[in-house]
Amino acid sequence: MPEAQDDRPLGIYGGTFDPVHYGHLRLAEEAVDALDLAGIRWIPAGQPALRETPRVAAWQRLTMVRLAIADNPRFVLDTAEVEAARTSYTVPTLERLRQVDHYGPRRPLVLLLGADAFAALPAWHRWPSLYDLAHLAVAHRPGHPIDLGQLPAALAADWRQRFCDRPAALAESPCGRIASFATTQLAISATQIRALLAGRRSARYLLPDEVLAHLQQHRLYQEN
Ligand code: ATP
């Protein structure tokens, strides 16, 4: 467990993971080293708030993340959002993690986001409260440059005010800073994988073999 006996910042990685792929996995793996994290808590969404209900059952998405991260001691899986079987919002999720029986108020938490997700933050439920709960770490993503001139004005202002270019600064407070980090640029998306599978084309090498075997066994994503 990455959180046991380690008070370094902990990465929090939420997503639909519909399905999980190597873009997600490299982002998480590289974030640990780039930001000196104790590890990553993966949190697959129950019903994602801002997109259509995935056609694959939430437990299937969860199972695929479990398969993908099973042998990585830096990663743990948080099943609570899927088990709650309701719409997932990040602020209440972080409030749950801030309770004393989880991490409490002082542990630095770092919410990992791809650059596309970061740019869309102002659509999130209670999004300004994120800064009271976690730091934000924005990963570069192909096709989604971080361009302050293109960001919503409030978000660009937050970036200017909160940005820290020293990853060590994330360990100095529980929440409220923004950092960015470069990851190996993999132009992989779950949308692309779903389209390949629906078209009966190969998705091999875009996601772990264990995940591919699972979705083939259960005939997931095979219909348009
Ligand atoms: P979809 O294509 O269905 O929108 P996705 O591939 O973007 O899915 P999500 O589960 O929506 O995957 O993403 C979870 C998080 O991972 C988001 O913060 C997203 O920006 C980030 N992410 C996903 N794929 C990549 C990638 N290839 N490189 C960097 N970040 C990524």
Boltz pocket constraint, residues with backbone or C-beta under 6 A from the ligand:
constraints:
  - pocket:
      binder: B
      contacts: [[A, 14], [A, 15], [A, 16], [A, 17], [A, 18], [A, 19], [A, 22], [A, 23], [A, 24], [A, 27], [A, 112], [A, 113], [A, 114], [A, 115], [A, 116], [A, 117], [A, 118], [A, 139], [A, 140], [A, 141], [A, 142], [A, 184], [A, 186], [A, 187], [A, 188], [A, 189], [A, 190], [A, 191], [A, 192]]
      max_distance: 6.0
